[in-house]
Amino acid sequence: MPFRFIHTSDLHLGTRFAHIPEPADGSIRGRLREARHGAIGRIAAAARDHGATDVLVAGDTFDTPTPSPGVVRQALAAMAEDRTIRWWLLPGNHDNLREGEPLWDMIRHDAPDNVTGIAAYNAIALSPVATLLPCPVVWRSSGVDPTEPLTTMPSEEGTLRIGLAHGGVTDFTDAGANIPPDRDRSARLDYLALGDWHGRVAIGPRVQYSGSPEQDRFKHGQRGVCLAVTLDGPGAAPVVEEIATGAFLWQELTLDMTPGTEAGPTLADLLPAAGRRDLLLRVHATGRAGLPAQVALRRAADRAGPDFAHFELQTAALRTQYDVADLDEIDRGGALRLAADSLKDAAEDAALPQEARDVAADALARLYAIVKEDEL
């Protein structure tokens, strides 16, 4: 009989999203936090739809080792809504065992009977045909490969060996803590469910990152997913299906400007027409544009921005096409013109660091915008 389960990770319940500026109505951070909690129900629905009774969470269910009691209790209550689905929660680096000892004690005492917090490197029988081999993170930065014990962890003869771990296949710190990409072979695993990377990545057929079910950064370019995994038997290739779970899409777009580009219509053509309320968008303006076009671009962005859950216009890579007539519109003489000329000279001074030149160019564009705003 095939064994089916859901692989997910990095829910990061309780994330504050402090890196996202809060608009005047104070809504977006709360909506993002609620979407992360709502992912629990969407994952449960994916399990029901695919005939799976087990959800393997590969670490970082919570964003910190000390989440508020409300965050924990509400998460457990959401998982308890369908008692036919079992949740297996692996401690990750954010909610590791040692710093999060009160958290995992609370889960052990208060969790419903279909939710298990995994606190040890011990094999768990998921069914007569499948064994779970978990690797809980003890310390946030242990400097060791968390999957090494899998090579000697025993399982019942003839059962599927399913590893569950949290960490990077690439060691970004050179501390020797990376997970070998061939750990499935060295540990005789039928599948290794990994967490830590928030983007969906298949290291190999049997070694997979599900990514976060609800994205939290401008990096991956797709909504969050969980994985529906089917194992037909020991040695058989796993069948892995991505199931969309993300409520929000974090997307980056590039707007290339050239002298003469009509900024407003060009930006309007670039922006998606549907789903704006659930879209966090970052637009990178590149190329060259005169001061009037830059002002028009900023005004168009200000008009469009409130349509979106979050909107950013990045102009660091947009160079300025200078025109004497544009400087005349700031002032033909006096202090403002002296300031404009000084900023223009600094922006074009090859002897200055690029950062200083960019600051001067941005200041000149803002000066022009302020003058033109006063004329409205």
SEKOL-55653 format. One record per residue (C-alpha): residue number from 1; residue in three letters; chain; x, y, z. Coordinates in steps of 0.5 Angstrom, whole numbers, padded with zeros to 4 digits. Last residue first. Layout:
REM SEKOL-55653
+------+------+-------+-------+-------+-------+
| resi | resn | chain |    xx |    yy |    zz |
+------+------+-------+-------+-------+-------+
|  NUM |  Ala |     A |     X |     Y |     Z |
...
+------+------+-------+-------+-------+-------+
//
This chain:
REM SEKOL-55653
+------+------+-------+-------+-------+-------+
| resi | resn | chain |    xx |    yy |    zz |
+------+------+-------+-------+-------+-------+
|  376 |  Leu |     A |  0001 |  0145 | -0017 |
|  375 |  Glu |     A |  0007 |  0149 | -0017 |
|  374 |  Asp |     A |  0009 |  0147 | -0010 |
|  373 |  Glu |     A |  0009 |  0140 | -0012 |
|  372 |  Lys |     A |  0014 |  0142 | -0018 |
|  371 |  Val |     A |  0019 |  0145 | -0013 |
|  370 |  Ile |     A |  0019 |  0139 | -0008 |
|  369 |  Ala |     A |  0020 |  0134 | -0014 |
|  368 |  Tyr |     A |  0026 |  0138 | -0017 |
|  367 |  Leu |     A |  0029 |  0138 | -0010 |
|  366 |  Arg |     A |  0027 |  0130 | -0009 |
|  365 |  Ala |     A |  0031 |  0129 | -0016 |
|  364 |  Leu |     A |  0037 |  0133 | -0014 |
|  363 |  Ala |     A |  0037 |  0129 | -0007 |
|  362 |  Asp |     A |  0037 |  0123 | -0011 |
|  361 |  Ala |     A |  0043 |  0125 | -0015 |
|  360 |  Ala |     A |  0047 |  0127 | -0010 |
|  359 |  Val |     A |  0046 |  0121 | -0006 |
|  358 |  Asp |     A |  0047 |  0117 | -0012 |
|  357 |  Arg |     A |  0054 |  0121 | -0013 |
|  356 |  Ala |     A |  0056 |  0119 | -0006 |
|  355 |  Glu |     A |  0054 |  0112 | -0006 |
|  354 |  Gln |     A |  0058 |  0112 | -0013 |
|  353 |  Pro |     A |  0065 |  0114 | -0009 |
|  352 |  Leu |     A |  0067 |  0121 | -0011 |
|  351 |  Ala |     A |  0072 |  0122 | -0017 |
|  350 |  Ala |     A |  0067 |  0121 | -0022 |
|  349 |  Asp |     A |  0064 |  0127 | -0021 |
|  348 |  Glu |     A |  0057 |  0127 | -0024 |
|  347 |  Ala |     A |  0052 |  0127 | -0018 |
|  346 |  Ala |     A |  0057 |  0132 | -0015 |
|  345 |  Asp |     A |  0056 |  0137 | -0020 |
|  344 |  Lys |     A |  0049 |  0136 | -0021 |
|  343 |  Leu |     A |  0048 |  0137 | -0013 |
|  342 |  Ser |     A |  0052 |  0143 | -0013 |
|  341 |  Asp |     A |  0048 |  0146 | -0019 |
|  340 |  Ala |     A |  0041 |  0144 | -0016 |
|  339 |  Ala |     A |  0044 |  0148 | -0009 |
|  338 |  Leu |     A |  0046 |  0154 | -0013 |
|  337 |  Arg |     A |  0039 |  0154 | -0017 |
|  336 |  Leu |     A |  0036 |  0154 | -0010 |
|  335 |  Ala |     A |  0040 |  0159 | -0007 |
|  334 |  Gly |     A |  0039 |  0164 | -0013 |
|  333 |  Gly |     A |  0038 |  0164 | -0020 |
|  332 |  Arg |     A |  0034 |  0161 | -0026 |
|  331 |  Asp |     A |  0030 |  0156 | -0021 |
|  330 |  Ile |     A |  0028 |  0149 | -0020 |
|  329 |  Glu |     A |  0025 |  0150 | -0027 |
|  328 |  Asp |     A |  0032 |  0152 | -0030 |
|  327 |  Leu |     A |  0035 |  0146 | -0027 |
|  326 |  Asp |     A |  0030 |  0142 | -0032 |
|  325 |  Ala |     A |  0032 |  0147 | -0038 |
|  324 |  Val |     A |  0039 |  0145 | -0037 |
|  323 |  Asp |     A |  0038 |  0138 | -0038 |
|  322 |  Tyr |     A |  0041 |  0132 | -0034 |
|  321 |  Gln |     A |  0039 |  0125 | -0035 |
|  320 |  Thr |     A |  0039 |  0122 | -0028 |
|  319 |  Arg |     A |  0041 |  0114 | -0027 |
|  318 |  Leu |     A |  0036 |  0109 | -0024 |
|  317 |  Ala |     A |  0039 |  0104 | -0020 |
|  316 |  Ala |     A |  0038 |  0106 | -0013 |
|  315 |  Thr |     A |  0030 |  0108 | -0016 |
|  314 |  Gln |     A |  0027 |  0103 | -0012 |
|  313 |  Leu |     A |  0019 |  0103 | -0011 |
|  312 |  Glu |     A |  0016 |  0099 | -0006 |
|  311 |  Phe |     A |  0008 |  0097 | -0005 |
|  310 |  His |     A |  0005 |  0093 |  0000 |
|  309 |  Ala |     A | -0002 |  0090 |  0000 |
|  308 |  Phe |     A | -0003 |  0093 | -0006 |
|  307 |  Asp |     A | -0008 |  0098 | -0009 |
|  306 |  Pro |     A | -0005 |  0104 | -0004 |
|  305 |  Gly |     A |  0001 |  0104 | -0008 |
|  304 |  Ala |     A | -0002 |  0106 | -0015 |
|  303 |  Arg |     A | -0003 |  0113 | -0014 |
|  302 |  Asp |     A |  0004 |  0114 | -0010 |
|  301 |  Ala |     A |  0007 |  0110 | -0016 |
|  300 |  Ala |     A |  0005 |  0114 | -0021 |
|  299 |  Arg |     A |  0007 |  0120 | -0017 |
|  298 |  Arg |     A |  0014 |  0117 | -0017 |
|  297 |  Leu |     A |  0014 |  0116 | -0024 |
|  296 |  Ala |     A |  0012 |  0123 | -0026 |
|  295 |  Val |     A |  0017 |  0126 | -0021 |
|  294 |  Gln |     A |  0023 |  0121 | -0025 |
|  293 |  Ala |     A |  0020 |  0123 | -0032 |
|  292 |  Pro |     A |  0021 |  0131 | -0030 |
|  291 |  Leu |     A |  0028 |  0130 | -0027 |
|  290 |  Gly |     A |  0030 |  0126 | -0034 |
|  289 |  Ala |     A |  0031 |  0118 | -0034 |
|  288 |  Arg |     A |  0036 |  0113 | -0035 |
|  287 |  Gly |     A |  0036 |  0106 | -0034 |
|  286 |  Thr |     A |  0033 |  0102 | -0028 |
|  285 |  Ala |     A |  0027 |  0102 | -0024 |
|  284 |  His |     A |  0026 |  0097 | -0019 |
|  283 |  Val |     A |  0019 |  0095 | -0017 |
|  282 |  Arg |     A |  0017 |  0092 | -0011 |
|  281 |  Leu |     A |  0010 |  0089 | -0010 |
|  280 |  Leu |     A |  0007 |  0085 | -0004 |
|  279 |  Leu |     A |  0001 |  0082 | -0007 |
|  278 |  Asp |     A | -0006 |  0080 | -0003 |
|  277 |  Arg |     A | -0010 |  0087 | -0005 |
|  276 |  Arg |     A | -0007 |  0087 | -0012 |
|  275 |  Gly |     A | -0010 |  0081 | -0014 |
|  274 |  Ala |     A | -0012 |  0083 | -0021 |
|  273 |  Ala |     A | -0009 |  0088 | -0026 |
|  272 |  Pro |     A | -0001 |  0087 | -0025 |
|  271 |  Leu |     A |  0003 |  0093 | -0026 |
|  270 |  Leu |     A |  0008 |  0093 | -0032 |
|  269 |  Asp |     A |  0003 |  0097 | -0036 |
|  268 |  Ala |     A |  0001 |  0102 | -0031 |
|  267 |  Leu |     A |  0009 |  0103 | -0030 |
|  266 |  Thr |     A |  0010 |  0105 | -0037 |
|  265 |  Pro |     A |  0003 |  0109 | -0037 |
|  264 |  Gly |     A |  0006 |  0114 | -0032 |
|  263 |  Ala |     A |  0013 |  0114 | -0034 |
|  262 |  Glu |     A |  0012 |  0116 | -0041 |
|  261 |  Thr |     A |  0019 |  0114 | -0043 |
|  260 |  Gly |     A |  0023 |  0120 | -0047 |
|  259 |  Pro |     A |  0030 |  0118 | -0044 |
|  258 |  Thr |     A |  0030 |  0111 | -0043 |
|  257 |  Met |     A |  0027 |  0107 | -0037 |
|  256 |  Asp |     A |  0027 |  0100 | -0035 |
|  255 |  Leu |     A |  0022 |  0098 | -0030 |
|  254 |  Thr |     A |  0024 |  0091 | -0026 |
|  253 |  Leu |     A |  0019 |  0087 | -0022 |
|  252 |  Glu |     A |  0019 |  0084 | -0015 |
|  251 |  Gln |     A |  0014 |  0080 | -0013 |
|  250 |  Trp |     A |  0012 |  0077 | -0006 |
|  249 |  Leu |     A |  0005 |  0073 | -0006 |
|  248 |  Phe |     A |  0000 |  0073 | -0001 |
|  247 |  Ala |     A | -0005 |  0067 |  0001 |
|  246 |  Gly |     A |  0000 |  0062 |  0000 |
|  245 |  Thr |     A | -0002 |  0055 |  0001 |
|  244 |  Ala |     A | -0001 |  0052 | -0006 |
|  243 |  Ile |     A |  0000 |  0045 | -0007 |
|  242 |  Glu |     A |  0007 |  0042 | -0010 |
|  241 |  Glu |     A |  0006 |  0035 | -0012 |
|  240 |  Val |     A |  0012 |  0030 | -0010 |
|  239 |  Val |     A |  0012 |  0022 | -0012 |
|  238 |  Pro |     A |  0017 |  0019 | -0009 |
|  237 |  Ala |     A |  0022 |  0014 | -0013 |
|  236 |  Ala |     A |  0021 |  0007 | -0010 |
|  235 |  Gly |     A |  0027 |  0004 | -0006 |
|  234 |  Pro |     A |  0022 |  0002 |  0000 |
|  233 |  Gly |     A |  0015 |  0002 | -0002 |
|  232 |  Asp |     A |  0010 |  0007 | -0006 |
|  231 |  Leu |     A |  0012 |  0013 | -0003 |
|  230 |  Thr |     A |  0007 |  0019 | -0004 |
|  229 |  Val |     A |  0009 |  0026 | -0002 |
|  228 |  Ala |     A |  0004 |  0032 | -0002 |
|  227 |  Leu |     A |  0009 |  0038 | -0001 |
|  226 |  Cys |     A |  0007 |  0045 |  0002 |
|  225 |  Val |     A |  0007 |  0051 | -0002 |
|  224 |  Gly |     A |  0008 |  0059 | -0001 |
|  223 |  Arg |     A |  0006 |  0064 | -0007 |
|  222 |  Gln |     A |  0012 |  0065 | -0012 |
|  221 |  Gly |     A |  0017 |  0069 | -0014 |
|  220 |  His |     A |  0022 |  0067 | -0009 |
|  219 |  Lys |     A |  0026 |  0073 | -0006 |
|  218 |  Phe |     A |  0022 |  0079 | -0004 |
|  217 |  Arg |     A |  0021 |  0076 |  0003 |
|  216 |  Asp |     A |  0016 |  0073 |  0008 |
|  215 |  Gln |     A |  0012 |  0067 |  0004 |
|  214 |  Glu |     A |  0007 |  0063 |  0007 |
|  213 |  Pro |     A |  0007 |  0055 |  0006 |
|  212 |  Ser |     A |  0015 |  0056 |  0008 |
|  211 |  Gly |     A |  0019 |  0052 |  0003 |
|  210 |  Ser |     A |  0018 |  0045 |  0002 |
|  209 |  Tyr |     A |  0025 |  0043 |  0002 |
|  208 |  Gln |     A |  0027 |  0036 | -0001 |
|  207 |  Val |     A |  0032 |  0030 | -0001 |
|  206 |  Arg |     A |  0029 |  0024 | -0005 |
|  205 |  Pro |     A |  0028 |  0026 | -0012 |
|  204 |  Gly |     A |  0034 |  0031 | -0011 |
|  203 |  Ile |     A |  0036 |  0038 | -0008 |
|  202 |  Ala |     A |  0029 |  0040 | -0010 |
|  201 |  Val |     A |  0028 |  0047 | -0007 |
|  200 |  Arg |     A |  0022 |  0051 | -0005 |
|  199 |  Gly |     A |  0024 |  0057 | -0002 |
|  198 |  His |     A |  0024 |  0059 |  0006 |
|  197 |  Trp |     A |  0030 |  0055 |  0007 |
|  196 |  Asp |     A |  0030 |  0052 |  0014 |
|  195 |  Gly |     A |  0026 |  0045 |  0013 |
|  194 |  Leu |     A |  0028 |  0039 |  0010 |
|  193 |  Ala |     A |  0024 |  0032 |  0009 |
|  192 |  Leu |     A |  0029 |  0027 |  0007 |
|  191 |  Tyr |     A |  0025 |  0021 |  0003 |
|  190 |  Asp |     A |  0026 |  0014 |  0002 |
|  189 |  Leu |     A |  0033 |  0014 |  0006 |
|  188 |  Arg |     A |  0038 |  0009 |  0006 |
|  187 |  Ala |     A |  0042 |  0014 |  0011 |
|  186 |  Ser |     A |  0048 |  0015 |  0006 |
|  185 |  Arg |     A |  0044 |  0015 |  0000 |
|  184 |  Asp |     A |  0039 |  0020 |  0003 |
|  183 |  Arg |     A |  0044 |  0024 |  0006 |
|  182 |  Asp |     A |  0047 |  0025 | -0002 |
|  181 |  Pro |     A |  0046 |  0033 | -0001 |
|  180 |  Pro |     A |  0050 |  0033 |  0005 |
|  179 |  Ile |     A |  0047 |  0037 |  0011 |
|  178 |  Asn |     A |  0052 |  0043 |  0012 |
|  177 |  Ala |     A |  0054 |  0045 |  0019 |
|  176 |  Gly |     A |  0062 |  0044 |  0018 |
|  175 |  Ala |     A |  0063 |  0051 |  0021 |
|  174 |  Asp |     A |  0064 |  0055 |  0014 |
|  173 |  Thr |     A |  0058 |  0060 |  0015 |
|  172 |  Phe |     A |  0054 |  0059 |  0009 |
|  171 |  Asp |     A |  0054 |  0051 |  0010 |
|  170 |  Thr |     A |  0050 |  0049 |  0004 |
|  169 |  Val |     A |  0045 |  0043 |  0005 |
|  168 |  Gly |     A |  0042 |  0048 |  0010 |
|  167 |  Gly |     A |  0038 |  0046 |  0016 |
|  166 |  His |     A |  0032 |  0043 |  0019 |
|  165 |  Ala |     A |  0031 |  0035 |  0019 |
|  164 |  Leu |     A |  0026 |  0030 |  0018 |
|  163 |  Gly |     A |  0028 |  0023 |  0015 |
|  162 |  Ile |     A |  0023 |  0018 |  0012 |
|  161 |  Arg |     A |  0025 |  0011 |  0012 |
|  160 |  Leu |     A |  0020 |  0006 |  0009 |
|  159 |  Thr |     A |  0019 |  0000 |  0013 |
|  158 |  Gly |     A |  0022 | -0007 |  0010 |
|  157 |  Glu |     A |  0026 | -0008 |  0017 |
|  156 |  Glu |     A |  0024 | -0004 |  0022 |
|  155 |  Ser |     A |  0028 |  0002 |  0023 |
|  154 |  Pro |     A |  0035 |  0004 |  0026 |
|  153 |  Met |     A |  0038 |  0011 |  0027 |
|  152 |  Thr |     A |  0046 |  0009 |  0024 |
|  151 |  Thr |     A |  0046 |  0014 |  0018 |
|  150 |  Leu |     A |  0041 |  0018 |  0021 |
|  149 |  Pro |     A |  0045 |  0021 |  0027 |
|  148 |  Glu |     A |  0049 |  0025 |  0022 |
|  147 |  Thr |     A |  0043 |  0029 |  0020 |
|  146 |  Pro |     A |  0044 |  0035 |  0024 |
|  145 |  Asp |     A |  0050 |  0037 |  0021 |
|  144 |  Val |     A |  0054 |  0041 |  0027 |
|  143 |  Gly |     A |  0056 |  0048 |  0028 |
|  142 |  Ser |     A |  0050 |  0048 |  0034 |
|  141 |  Ser |     A |  0048 |  0055 |  0032 |
|  140 |  Arg |     A |  0040 |  0055 |  0035 |
|  139 |  Trp |     A |  0042 |  0049 |  0040 |
|  138 |  Val |     A |  0038 |  0042 |  0040 |
|  137 |  Val |     A |  0035 |  0042 |  0033 |
|  136 |  Pro |     A |  0031 |  0036 |  0033 |
|  135 |  Cys |     A |  0033 |  0030 |  0028 |
|  134 |  Pro |     A |  0027 |  0026 |  0026 |
|  133 |  Leu |     A |  0027 |  0019 |  0023 |
|  132 |  Leu |     A |  0020 |  0017 |  0022 |
|  131 |  Thr |     A |  0018 |  0010 |  0020 |
|  130 |  Ala |     A |  0013 |  0008 |  0015 |
|  129 |  Val |     A |  0010 |  0001 |  0013 |
|  128 |  Pro |     A |  0006 | -0001 |  0019 |
|  127 |  Ser |     A |  0004 |  0006 |  0020 |
|  126 |  Leu |     A |  0008 |  0013 |  0023 |
|  125 |  Ala |     A |  0013 |  0009 |  0027 |
|  124 |  Ile |     A |  0017 |  0014 |  0031 |
|  123 |  Ala |     A |  0025 |  0013 |  0031 |
|  122 |  Asn |     A |  0028 |  0017 |  0036 |
|  121 |  Tyr |     A |  0033 |  0023 |  0036 |
|  120 |  Ala |     A |  0029 |  0026 |  0041 |
|  119 |  Ala |     A |  0024 |  0032 |  0043 |
|  118 |  Ile |     A |  0019 |  0032 |  0037 |
|  117 |  Gly |     A |  0013 |  0036 |  0039 |
|  116 |  Thr |     A |  0007 |  0031 |  0037 |
|  115 |  Val |     A |  0000 |  0034 |  0035 |
|  114 |  Asn |     A | -0006 |  0029 |  0034 |
|  113 |  Asp |     A | -0007 |  0028 |  0042 |
|  112 |  Pro |     A | -0009 |  0035 |  0043 |
|  111 |  Ala |     A | -0003 |  0039 |  0045 |
|  110 |  Asp |     A | -0003 |  0042 |  0053 |
|  109 |  His |     A |  0003 |  0038 |  0056 |
|  108 |  Arg |     A |  0008 |  0036 |  0051 |
|  107 |  Ile |     A |  0006 |  0043 |  0047 |
|  106 |  Met |     A |  0007 |  0047 |  0054 |
|  105 |  Asp |     A |  0014 |  0043 |  0055 |
|  104 |  Trp |     A |  0016 |  0045 |  0048 |
|  103 |  Leu |     A |  0015 |  0052 |  0049 |
|  102 |  Pro |     A |  0018 |  0052 |  0056 |
|  101 |  Glu |     A |  0024 |  0049 |  0053 |
|  100 |  Gly |     A |  0025 |  0054 |  0047 |
|   99 |  Glu |     A |  0032 |  0056 |  0049 |
|   98 |  Arg |     A |  0034 |  0049 |  0049 |
|   97 |  Leu |     A |  0030 |  0045 |  0044 |
|   96 |  Asn |     A |  0030 |  0050 |  0038 |
|   95 |  Asp |     A |  0024 |  0054 |  0036 |
|   94 |  His |     A |  0028 |  0059 |  0031 |
|   93 |  Asn |     A |  0034 |  0053 |  0030 |
|   92 |  Gly |     A |  0028 |  0048 |  0028 |
|   91 |  Pro |     A |  0024 |  0044 |  0033 |
|   90 |  Leu |     A |  0020 |  0038 |  0029 |
|   89 |  Leu |     A |  0013 |  0038 |  0030 |
|   88 |  Trp |     A |  0009 |  0032 |  0028 |
|   87 |  Trp |     A |  0002 |  0034 |  0026 |
|   86 |  Arg |     A | -0003 |  0028 |  0026 |
|   85 |  Ile |     A | -0010 |  0029 |  0021 |
|   84 |  Thr |     A | -0016 |  0025 |  0023 |
|   83 |  Arg |     A | -0017 |  0030 |  0029 |
|   82 |  Asp |     A | -0019 |  0035 |  0025 |
|   81 |  Glu |     A | -0020 |  0042 |  0029 |
|   80 |  Ala |     A | -0014 |  0040 |  0033 |
|   79 |  Met |     A | -0009 |  0043 |  0029 |
|   78 |  Ala |     A | -0013 |  0050 |  0029 |
|   77 |  Ala |     A | -0013 |  0049 |  0037 |
|   76 |  Leu |     A | -0005 |  0048 |  0037 |
|   75 |  Ala |     A | -0004 |  0054 |  0033 |
|   74 |  Gln |     A | -0009 |  0058 |  0038 |
|   73 |  Arg |     A | -0005 |  0056 |  0044 |
|   72 |  Val |     A |  0002 |  0057 |  0041 |
|   71 |  Val |     A |  0000 |  0064 |  0039 |
|   70 |  Gly |     A | -0004 |  0066 |  0045 |
|   69 |  Pro |     A |  0002 |  0063 |  0050 |
|   68 |  Ser |     A |  0007 |  0068 |  0047 |
|   67 |  Pro |     A |  0012 |  0065 |  0043 |
|   66 |  Thr |     A |  0019 |  0064 |  0047 |
|   65 |  Pro |     A |  0023 |  0060 |  0042 |
|   64 |  Thr |     A |  0022 |  0065 |  0037 |
|   63 |  Asp |     A |  0019 |  0064 |  0030 |
|   62 |  Phe |     A |  0014 |  0058 |  0031 |
|   61 |  Thr |     A |  0013 |  0052 |  0027 |
|   60 |  Asp |     A |  0021 |  0053 |  0026 |
|   59 |  Gly |     A |  0022 |  0046 |  0024 |
|   58 |  Ala |     A |  0021 |  0040 |  0019 |
|   57 |  Val |     A |  0013 |  0040 |  0020 |
|   56 |  Leu |     A |  0011 |  0033 |  0018 |
|   55 |  Val |     A |  0003 |  0033 |  0017 |
|   54 |  Asp |     A |  0001 |  0026 |  0017 |
|   53 |  Thr |     A | -0006 |  0023 |  0015 |
|   52 |  Ala |     A | -0006 |  0024 |  0008 |
|   51 |  Gly |     A | -0011 |  0022 |  0003 |
|   50 |  His |     A | -0009 |  0028 | -0002 |
|   49 |  Asp |     A | -0015 |  0032 | -0001 |
|   48 |  Arg |     A | -0015 |  0031 |  0007 |
|   47 |  Ala |     A | -0008 |  0033 |  0007 |
|   46 |  Ala |     A | -0008 |  0039 |  0003 |
|   45 |  Ala |     A | -0014 |  0042 |  0007 |
|   44 |  Ala |     A | -0010 |  0041 |  0013 |
|   43 |  Ile |     A | -0004 |  0045 |  0010 |
|   42 |  Arg |     A | -0010 |  0050 |  0008 |
|   41 |  Gly |     A | -0012 |  0050 |  0016 |
|   40 |  Ile |     A | -0005 |  0051 |  0018 |
|   39 |  Ala |     A | -0004 |  0057 |  0013 |
|   38 |  Gly |     A | -0009 |  0061 |  0017 |
|   37 |  His |     A | -0004 |  0062 |  0022 |
|   36 |  Arg |     A |  0001 |  0065 |  0017 |
|   35 |  Ala |     A | -0004 |  0069 |  0014 |
|   34 |  Glu |     A | -0006 |  0072 |  0020 |
|   33 |  Arg |     A |  0001 |  0075 |  0021 |
|   32 |  Leu |     A |  0001 |  0078 |  0014 |
|   31 |  Arg |     A | -0006 |  0081 |  0016 |
|   30 |  Gly |     A | -0003 |  0084 |  0022 |
|   29 |  Arg |     A |  0003 |  0087 |  0019 |
|   28 |  Ile |     A | -0001 |  0090 |  0013 |
|   27 |  Ser |     A | -0006 |  0093 |  0017 |
|   26 |  Gly |     A | -0004 |  0099 |  0021 |
|   25 |  Asp |     A | -0009 |  0104 |  0017 |
|   24 |  Ala |     A | -0003 |  0109 |  0016 |
|   23 |  Pro |     A |  0002 |  0104 |  0013 |
|   22 |  Glu |     A |  0006 |  0100 |  0017 |
|   21 |  Pro |     A |  0013 |  0099 |  0014 |
|   20 |  Ile |     A |  0015 |  0092 |  0013 |
|   19 |  His |     A |  0022 |  0090 |  0016 |
|   18 |  Ala |     A |  0018 |  0089 |  0023 |
|   17 |  Phe |     A |  0014 |  0083 |  0020 |
|   16 |  Arg |     A |  0012 |  0081 |  0027 |
|   15 |  Thr |     A |  0013 |  0073 |  0026 |
|   14 |  Gly |     A |  0008 |  0070 |  0031 |
|   13 |  Leu |     A |  0008 |  0063 |  0027 |
|   12 |  His |     A |  0014 |  0062 |  0023 |
|   11 |  Leu |     A |  0011 |  0057 |  0019 |
|   10 |  Asp |     A |  0018 |  0054 |  0017 |
|    9 |  Ser |     A |  0016 |  0047 |  0014 |
|    8 |  Thr |     A |  0012 |  0043 |  0010 |
|    7 |  His |     A |  0011 |  0036 |  0008 |
|    6 |  Ile |     A |  0005 |  0032 |  0007 |
|    5 |  Phe |     A |  0004 |  0025 |  0008 |
|    4 |  Arg |     A |  0002 |  0019 |  0003 |
|    3 |  Phe |     A |  0004 |  0012 |  0004 |
|    2 |  Pro |     A |  0003 |  0007 | -0002 |
|    1 |  Met |     A |  0000 |  0000 |  0000 |
+------+------+-------+-------+-------+-------+
//
